[in-house]
Amino acid sequence: MAKAELGQQVASLKIRYWLSRTTTRYIAMEKFYFTYGTDSGYPFRGGWTEVVAPSLKTAAQIFKIYHPNRDDADVLNCADYYRADEFEGFECFKNGNFGARCHEIIGAFTPEERR
């Protein structure tokens, strides 16, 4: 995927999110965790990526934009994924996953909202 195309997809998601926030209907956001193992094909070794999105389906779509799987576009390029209430109870959330913790926070928000 070309860098310009990736930028357009991210911008499109941000615009759709902005539109949802400017209407009278508010979409609640959730946090999802996409974890990594030791496979050299993963974007990171160990740790996880936090994705902020209104649903797991949307979180997976956002994750695929940032970290596409070159071998199979239908498969996520991570070891596993979890909802916050599930993952935050695991030992690896408290102590790290293969010696790493959160690598990035991505999602359907503007940079100002992340602060």
N, C-alpha and C positions, 0 to 999 in steps of 0.2 A: 504494500500500500504506500503510495507516495505521501510525502510529508504534508503537501498542500491538501490532499484529500483527507488525511487524518485531522488536520486543523479545521476543515470544513465540518467534519462529523462532530467534533467536540463543540464547535460554535453552534451547530444546529441543536445539540442537546441543551446547551446553555440557554439558547433562545426559547426553546420549548419550556424549559424550567422557568425562565423569567415570565413567560406568558401565563403559566399556571399560577405564579405568585401574584400577578397583577389582577387576576380575576377575583371574584368574591369567594370562590371555592379554594380552600387551602389544602395542599397536598402534604401530608405528614411524611417526613423523611425518616428512614431507618439507617442503621449502620450494619454493614456486612463485612466479613473478613474472608479474604482469599489467601490461603496459606501456600507456602512453598516448601518443597523438600530439597533433596540434594541433586536432582536431575539437572544436567548442564543445559537443558533446553529451557528451563524456567528463567524468567527475567531476573530473579534474585535467588540466592542460595539461602534457604531457611527464612524465617520471619514471615511477614504477611503484608498485604495491602489492605487498607480500609477503604471501603466504597460507600459513599452516602447516596442513597437513592430511595424512591418511594416503594420499591418492591424488589424482590430477589431477581426477577426477570430483567428489570431495568438495570440492576447492579451488574448482572452478568453481561449485558450489552455494553455497558460503559467499560467494564473490565476488558472485554474483547477489543474495544477501540484502542485502548492504551497498550494492551499486551496480546496481540493476535497470535494464534497458534499457527505457525507456518506449515505444519504437517496436516492439520485437519481443522478447518475453520469452524466446525460444529463442536469442537472440544475445547474447553477452557484451558488456558496455559498456566495451570496451577495444580497443586496437589489436591486441595479440597476447598470448600467454602462453607461458611456458617453464618447464622444470624447472631447478632451481638449477645443476646441473652444466653445463647448456647456457648459461644466461644469464650466469653469473659469468665466462665466458670472453669475453664481448662487450666491445667498447670502451665502449659506453654504460653498462655496469655500473661501469666504472672512472672514466669522465669525465662521466657524466650523460646523460640522454636529453632532448633539446630544452631544455637548461639546467636540468633538475630531476633529483632523485634520488628516494629512497624517501619517499613521502608518508605511508604508514601500514603497520602490520603487523597483520593480522587472522587469525583462524583458530580451530581447534578446540582452544582452551586457556583456562584461567582467567587472570585478570589476574596472579595470583601467579606462575604458571608463565612468564609473559613476562619477568619480571625476571631 
